[in-house]
């Protein structure tokens, strides 16, 4: 993956999606591939990513099995995708996320930290790593998955709600910071 250049793909636009092996991320990868975009698909699930690559074809999708909390691996994946796109990125979709259902006081601390790591720190790491690519691409968009839990706290999902509130606040602030550039930032 990553050996073809943007010239080889004949694709006008590119999207990088984390959490691309299932759910919203998978649906997003499929949609954008159908629309002719080069899709960068990042997820921890290597088997599901291989299936996605087989489904969409290596000309349409770049896959990399990465845990978004592993910064060196994430940076390497971003660099490899940038090499494939010629250094541009039209749309970043920071979508990777996990939850911890149950009462906060009954949730193991390790799970609390895993949710914070993936949902918040992983998203911040990804966005930080890709901002140079987004800035190099006129009209680009940095999009992050928040949740209805970002609007109101959800019982038995306190940590998840906290991370999604943080993502919402972060993207609102980032949108203001990026206003002088051609990069937009938002959450969904």
C-alpha positions, 0 to 999 in steps of 0.5 A: 500500500502506499507505493502508487503515487497520486498520479497513478491513481487518477483520483482528484480528491483524497480522504483519510478515515480512522475507524474505517473498518466498521460502522460510520468509518466503513460506510464513509470509506465505501461512499467516498471510494464510489465517488472516485476519491482515494480513501485512506483507511486506518483502523486497528482491525487488520483483517477488516482492512484487508477485506476493505482493500479487496472490496474497493481495490488498491487503486481506490483505497490505502489501508494501514492497521494502526492504533491511533494511540500509537503516535509513531505508527500513526505518523508513519501511516500519515506520511505513507498516505501523503506520499500516495496523494502527493502531499495533499488531503482534501478531507480528514475524518477523525472517526476512531472511537470506543466506548465504556458502557456502565457506571463510571465508578464500576468502570476499570481505570484501564478502560477509562484511559483507553477511551480517553486515549482513542477518542480524544488523544488519538483524534488530537494526534491525528489532526496535529499530524495532518494539519500540514497536509490540510493546509496544503490543500485548498478548501480542505476539511478537518472533520471529527466524530463527536456524538449526541453525547457531546450535547448532553451527558449520557448516563452509563457513558460518562467517559465517552460523553466527556471525550465527545464534549472535548472533541466538540470544544476542540473542533469549535476552537480549531475552526476559529484558529483556522479561519484565516486559512483555507482549512475548515474544521467541524464535528459531526 
